[in-house]
Amino acid sequence: MTDIRQELSSLTIDRERPARGGRWWPALLLLPILAALAAFFMYGVRRWSRGVEVETVRASIAPNRPSTAMPRTEITTKPAKICEVCK
């Protein structure tokens, strides 16, 4: 019995080494959740702030001259000929 008491009395507490903390596991759970929320928020802000893309142009008055790109066509009031096959 005295051997056990001597062994127990020779044991000491090492106060220089910091104790192992068990508080790291909430950070492991919280970090991915915060990263997912940040990514979702950034995606949503970018999508909502983008809006509708609109192309703008500046109107101007063209000089009064005939265009060579499209020949002028006269509007006629003659009745159109109806195809005999279509009747």
Rosetta silent file (secondary structure, phi, psi, omega in degrees, C-alpha in Angstrom):
SEQUENCE: MTDIRQELSSLTIDRERPARGGRWWPALLLLPILAALAAFFMYGVRRWSRGVEVETVRASIAPNRPSTAMPRTEITTKPAKICEVCK
SCORE:     score description
SCORE:     0.000 S_00000001
   1 L     0.000  -35.534 -178.363    0.000    0.000    0.000 S_00000001
   2 H   -68.926  -28.018  177.659    2.834    2.359    0.761 S_00000001
   3 H   -63.605  -41.464 -179.351    4.233    1.881   -2.744 S_00000001
   4 H   -66.635  -40.064 -179.940    1.052    3.221   -4.255 S_00000001
   5 H   -65.897  -38.410  178.962    1.049    6.206   -1.888 S_00000001
   6 H   -67.722  -39.887  178.779    4.667    6.994   -2.740 S_00000001
   7 H   -65.986  -42.091  179.296    3.915    6.785   -6.467 S_00000001
   8 H   -66.442  -37.272  179.955    0.854    8.996   -6.088 S_00000001
   9 H   -72.465  -23.056  178.388    2.750   11.566   -4.047 S_00000001
  10 H   -79.772  -12.821  178.349    5.484   11.704   -6.678 S_00000001
  11 L   -73.887  138.033  178.292    2.966   12.764   -9.341 S_00000001
  12 L  -130.546  159.900  177.885    2.886   16.482  -10.074 S_00000001
  13 L   -95.171  126.070  179.167    0.726   18.746  -12.212 S_00000001
  14 L   -83.929  102.792 -176.087    2.584   20.350  -15.099 S_00000001
  15 L   -89.617   -7.358 -179.157    1.350   23.946  -14.990 S_00000001
  16 L   -79.368  -34.528  178.959    3.708   25.247  -17.712 S_00000001
  17 L   -80.526  131.330  177.913    1.988   23.423  -20.554 S_00000001
  18 L   -69.065  149.680  179.662   -1.352   24.916  -21.559 S_00000001
  19 L   -73.371  148.478  177.420   -4.362   22.676  -21.231 S_00000001
  20 L   -70.363  129.094 -179.551   -5.887   21.251  -24.376 S_00000001
  21 L   -92.893  144.050  177.772   -8.937   23.263  -25.294 S_00000001
  22 L  -106.020   23.011 -175.993  -12.092   21.678  -26.560 S_00000001
  23 L   -98.922   10.579 -177.911  -13.446   24.891  -28.038 S_00000001
  24 L   -83.245  -23.236 -175.235  -12.205   24.409  -31.602 S_00000001
  25 H   -68.351  -32.410  175.185  -15.125   22.319  -32.853 S_00000001
  26 H   -64.839  -32.671  178.119  -17.662   25.200  -32.984 S_00000001
  27 H   -66.365  -36.516  177.506  -15.251   27.077  -35.253 S_00000001
  28 H   -65.063  -32.052  177.535  -15.116   24.072  -37.580 S_00000001
  29 H   -81.056  -35.929 -174.533  -18.895   24.149  -37.841 S_00000001
  30 H   -76.539  -35.410 -177.761  -19.189   27.925  -38.041 S_00000001
  31 H   -60.426  -51.231  178.562  -16.553   28.544  -40.729 S_00000001
  32 H   -64.436  -33.453  178.391  -18.237   26.591  -43.579 S_00000001
  33 H   -66.553  -44.387  178.160  -21.624   28.055  -42.684 S_00000001
  34 H   -65.141  -38.280  178.539  -20.252   31.613  -42.789 S_00000001
  35 H   -65.300  -40.721  178.883  -18.456   30.912  -46.080 S_00000001
  36 H   -66.508  -40.828  178.007  -21.655   29.555  -47.640 S_00000001
  37 H   -65.061  -40.481  178.516  -23.667   32.565  -46.443 S_00000001
  38 H   -64.786  -42.442  179.206  -21.054   34.976  -47.810 S_00000001
  39 H   -64.843  -43.046  178.795  -21.016   33.222  -51.187 S_00000001
  40 H   -63.854  -41.488  179.590  -24.818   33.215  -51.374 S_00000001
  41 H   -64.566  -44.164 -179.528  -24.963   36.896  -50.397 S_00000001
  42 H   -65.574  -39.181  177.440  -22.350   37.889  -52.994 S_00000001
  43 H   -63.771  -45.051 -179.021  -24.173   35.921  -55.710 S_00000001
  44 H   -66.234  -42.144  179.629  -27.496   37.525  -54.807 S_00000001
  45 H   -64.817  -42.691 -179.594  -26.114   41.058  -54.650 S_00000001
  46 H   -65.384  -39.706 -178.433  -24.382   40.664  -58.011 S_00000001
  47 H   -69.015  -41.504 -177.201  -27.528   39.214  -59.603 S_00000001
  48 H   -77.192  -30.636 -177.491  -29.869   41.884  -58.225 S_00000001
  49 H   -83.596  -13.737 -177.612  -27.579   44.837  -58.867 S_00000001
  50 H   -67.934  -42.525  178.540  -26.870   43.856  -62.463 S_00000001
  51 L    71.070 -158.677 -178.348  -30.305   44.892  -63.726 S_00000001
  52 L  -101.825  132.936  179.244  -31.279   44.827  -67.388 S_00000001
  53 L   -81.229  128.601 -177.660  -28.662   45.548  -70.021 S_00000001
  54 L  -126.913  133.078  176.829  -29.768   48.317  -72.374 S_00000001
  55 L   -96.273  127.930 -178.843  -27.986   49.500  -75.500 S_00000001
  56 L  -105.895  149.133  177.347  -28.246   53.240  -76.062 S_00000001
  57 L  -133.951  159.693  177.398  -27.927   55.130  -79.348 S_00000001
  58 L  -109.133  126.322 -179.548  -27.829   58.805  -80.275 S_00000001
  59 L   -82.690  146.193  176.340  -30.389   59.994  -82.834 S_00000001
  60 L  -144.399  157.927  179.742  -29.390   62.444  -85.536 S_00000001
  61 L   -91.230  126.889 -179.629  -31.098   64.105  -88.502 S_00000001
  62 L   -80.647  148.136  176.990  -29.876   62.821  -91.854 S_00000001
  63 L   -65.713  154.036 -175.454  -29.197   65.325  -94.663 S_00000001
  64 L   -83.579   83.666  177.374  -31.917   65.641  -97.311 S_00000001
  65 L  -145.258  155.398 -178.889  -30.389   63.641 -100.177 S_00000001
  66 L   -69.008  141.887 -179.557  -31.378   60.418 -101.933 S_00000001
  67 L   -89.812  137.292  178.062  -30.006   57.281 -100.436 S_00000001
  68 L   -90.453  -10.845 -178.007  -28.071   54.870 -102.641 S_00000001
  69 L   -73.433  -41.853 -178.350  -28.527   51.978 -100.260 S_00000001
  70 L  -128.511  117.939  178.220  -32.266   51.545 -100.895 S_00000001
  71 L   -69.255  147.570  179.397  -33.913   52.717 -104.107 S_00000001
  72 L   -72.103  139.898  176.378  -37.160   54.574 -103.679 S_00000001
  73 L  -115.712  138.844  179.895  -40.284   52.633 -104.585 S_00000001
  74 L   -85.533  139.283  177.053  -43.460   54.331 -105.668 S_00000001
  75 L   -86.365  125.123 -178.639  -46.654   53.441 -103.927 S_00000001
  76 L  -106.024  154.250  177.248  -49.277   52.451 -106.474 S_00000001
  77 L  -109.103   11.552  178.870  -52.995   52.417 -106.125 S_00000001
  78 L   -71.503  143.753  177.416  -53.552   49.857 -108.871 S_00000001
  79 L   -68.845  145.884 -179.374  -55.443   46.756 -107.796 S_00000001
  80 L   -75.446  144.831  176.999  -53.311   43.661 -107.404 S_00000001
  81 L   -80.199  133.999  179.603  -53.688   40.865 -109.937 S_00000001
  82 L   -98.645  135.132 -178.421  -55.001   37.696 -108.388 S_00000001
  83 L   -66.682  138.459 -179.754  -53.519   34.452 -109.522 S_00000001
  84 L   -69.100  -30.746 -177.646  -55.943   32.173 -111.382 S_00000001
  85 L   -72.385  -33.536 -175.132  -54.608   29.097 -109.569 S_00000001
  86 L   -74.693  -14.160 -176.231  -55.208   30.644 -106.130 S_00000001
  87 L   -69.304    0.000    0.000  -58.939   31.198 -106.718 S_00000001
